[in-house]
Amino acid sequence: MEIAIIPKWLIRYVYLNEKKSYEANLLISNLFIITVFFLFKDTLLLIANSLPHFCLFDKITGAPCPVCGITRSLCEISNGNFMQAYKLNLASFFVISFFVLQIPLRICSLYKPETQNIVNKISKIFSRLVLVAILMNWIINLIF
């Protein structure tokens, strides 16, 4: 679930080393995502609320998808509306925790290259836990 959205050619201007450029990309990407949600939360909510809701998963299966409401929920977390975020999708708290956790992990791996393997293992374990949390939240919501 690691998200690296900065193009490789652009990040290579900062880091020539392949491993460091990947770590830097993950760090910058997570900082970018968190910043967008905190700076443009109201705009994102306006856009999300003005678009008609269409979920391909819902249309095919008839059941809401596991991540329905996460974008709106992340915007609500940014606004400090934790109860509304909880109502929209409880799993969003795990998702935002994952993004926030990536920042110190990637800083550590950039400045201490010997920790890269450990950081990547921690990140993979946590991403799997987030996936399990999303699926468990979805199953619980389907049952109740």
C-alpha positions in Angstrom: 0.0 0.0 0.0 3.0 2.3 -0.3 2.2 5.2 -2.4 4.9 6.8 -4.5 3.3 9.4 -6.8 6.3 11.6 -7.8 7.7 10.7 -11.2 11.0 8.9 -11.0 12.7 11.3 -13.4 11.8 14.2 -11.1 12.9 12.6 -7.9 16.3 11.6 -9.4 17.2 15.3 -9.4 17.3 15.1 -5.6 18.7 11.6 -5.1 20.8 9.7 -7.6 20.8 6.5 -5.4 17.9 4.2 -6.5 17.0 3.2 -2.9 17.2 6.7 -1.5 15.1 8.1 -4.4 12.4 5.5 -3.7 12.4 6.3 0.0 12.3 10.1 -0.8 9.5 9.5 -3.2 7.5 7.7 -0.5 8.2 10.4 2.0 7.3 13.3 -0.3 4.2 11.5 -1.6 2.8 10.9 1.9 3.6 14.4 2.9 1.8 15.6 -0.3 -1.3 13.5 0.4 -1.6 14.6 4.0 -1.0 18.3 3.0 -3.7 18.1 0.3 -6.2 16.7 2.8 -5.5 19.4 5.4 -5.2 22.4 3.1 -8.0 21.5 0.6 -10.3 19.5 2.8 -13.3 21.9 2.3 -12.7 22.0 -1.5 -12.4 18.2 -1.6 -15.6 17.8 0.3 -17.4 20.3 -2.0 -16.2 18.4 -5.1 -17.0 15.0 -3.6 -20.5 16.1 -2.5 -21.3 17.8 -5.9 -20.4 14.7 -7.9 -23.0 12.0 -8.3 -22.1 8.9 -6.3 -21.0 6.1 -8.5 -19.4 3.0 -7.2 -18.7 0.2 -9.8 -18.3 -2.3 -7.0 -21.7 -1.4 -5.6 -23.3 -1.5 -9.1 -21.9 -5.0 -9.8 -22.4 -6.6 -6.4 -25.2 -4.6 -4.9 -23.1 -4.1 -1.7 -21.1 -1.0 -0.7 -17.4 -1.3 -1.4 -15.0 -1.6 1.5 -13.6 1.9 1.0 -16.8 3.8 0.3 -16.7 7.0 2.2 -12.9 7.1 3.0 -12.2 10.3 1.1 -15.1 12.1 2.8 -14.0 10.6 6.1 -10.4 11.7 5.7 -11.7 15.3 5.0 -13.8 15.1 8.1 -10.8 14.0 10.1 -8.9 17.0 8.7 -11.8 19.2 10.0 -11.6 17.6 13.4 -15.1 16.0 12.9 -14.1 12.6 14.2 -17.6 11.3 14.9 -18.7 12.1 11.4 -15.5 10.4 10.0 -16.4 7.4 12.2 -19.9 7.3 10.7 -18.6 7.5 7.2 -16.0 4.8 7.4 -14.2 3.7 10.5 -11.3 2.3 8.4 -10.2 5.9 7.5 -8.6 6.2 10.9 -6.3 3.2 10.0 -5.6 4.7 6.6 -4.6 8.1 7.9 -2.5 6.4 10.6 -0.7 4.6 7.9 0.1 7.8 6.0 1.3 9.6 9.1 3.4 6.6 10.2 5.2 6.6 6.8 6.7 10.0 7.5 9.0 9.1 10.4 9.7 5.7 8.9 10.9 7.2 5.6 12.9 9.9 7.3 14.6 7.3 9.4 15.4 5.1 6.3 16.7 8.1 4.4 19.1 9.2 7.1 20.0 5.7 8.3 20.2 3.5 5.2 20.9 0.5 7.3 17.3 0.7 8.6 15.7 0.5 5.1 15.0 -3.2 5.3 13.4 -2.9 8.8 11.4 0.1 7.7 10.1 -1.7 4.7 9.1 -4.7 6.8 7.3 -2.5 9.3 5.5 -0.7 6.4 4.4 -3.9 4.8 3.1 -5.3 8.1 1.2 -2.1 8.8 -0.2 -1.9 5.3 -1.5 -5.5 5.7 -3.0 -4.5 9.1 -4.7 -1.6 7.4 -6.1 -3.9 4.7 -7.4 -6.3 7.3 -9.0 -3.4 9.2 -10.7 -2.2 6.0 -12.0 -5.7 5.2 -13.1 -6.3 8.8 -14.9 -3.0 8.9 -16.6 -3.8 5.6 -17.7 -7.3 6.8 -19.1 -5.9 10.1 -21.0 -3.2 8.2 -22.5 -5.8 5.8 -23.6 -8.0 8.7 -25.1 -5.2 10.9 
